[in-house]
C-alpha cells in the first residue's frame, strides 16, 4: 500500500462517517419527520 493510500484509508474522517451513518438512520426512522427534511439528510428510501 502506498503512503497516500494508507493516509486516506486511515484518516479520521472514516471513523466520523461510520458514527454519522447510524445517526442519520435513526433520524430517518422517526415517524414525525417530513419528506423534505428526510431529503435534506440525503437518505434514500
Order of alpha helices (4+ residues) and beta strands (2+ residues): alpha-alpha-alpha
